[in-house]
Amino acid sequence: MSIFMYEDLALYYEVKGNASAEKTIAFFNGVMASTSSWDALWPIFEAFGYRIVLHDFKGQLKSGKPTGPYSFEDHCEEAHALFDHLGIQKVHIVGTSYGGEIAMKFAIMYPDMTESIAIIDSVSEIDSVMKAFVDSWSMLCDLKDGEKFFWGMLPSIYGPSFVRDNMAMLKARAKALNAVPQEYFTGQKILYDTFLKDADFTDELSQIECPALIICGEDDLLKRPSFSRILAGKIKGAEFALLPDCGHVAIFEKPDILRSLLAGFILKQGL
């Protein structure tokens, strides 16, 4: 657990697995997430001898929260600087939601560094339904109440089966959000504005040259499967997987299936 200073920005990051390995995989967070959100997924790559890099984007829980606006390009430049700092020349990137959008932008900006991208529940354009959900999160942030925030955003995030079967865990997670610092909500609002401003790059997807895997939950109400199909259709050679009985946060709802999909996709890139 470390802090990387990029100009005046403090970026929180963690390195797992073999810190000197040439094979590196980086995980890019969803907007509300932090590095711990990947705990069910990264250990399989440690077993395969990879170096694993996790970090919070600026505006997220453990990184600095400078005044906005931000941009997707900012996040990519900062991640690139972190990778340079760690001596990383090539990287596989797994990103979910907001992190998937940054991963695609990273592959466009830094094709020589990007080995592959795996994109989970992400988009390259926005519609009015998506904007309405994100605007509602921003209003919830104004309450600065972690528990109310959690229950307010839950219907747009989790699939119905997951909610039904995991209510005790969800209640605990809601209460845990009461402990986040108030600045968390300030950072969230800036990130939402960044998403609404910058998630419009479908016409750039043809520039992605690396292998790509596109994954989406079948019951994702926020970033619906039709948006993932746009990605799969526009990125040359992209593979596509639809997860049944799964909402927006596949990394929590279907970790076993994701481990298999991600491991198979990334390991075969070295064959």
Buried (B, 14 or more C-beta within 10 A) or exposed (E): EEEBEBEEBBBBBBBBBBEEBEBBBBBBBBBBBBBEBBEBBBBBBBEBEBBBBBBBBBBBBBBBBBEBEBEBBBBBBBBBBBBEBBEBEEBBBBBBBBBBBBBBBBBBBBEEBBBBBBBBBBBBEBEEEBBEBBEBBBEBBEEBBBBBBBBBBBBBBBBEBBBEEBEEEBEEBBEEBEEBEEEBBBBBBBBBBBBBBBBEBBEBBEBBBBBBBBBBBBBBBBBBBEBBBBBBEBBEEBBBBBBEEBBBBBBBBBBEBBBEBBBEBBBEEEE
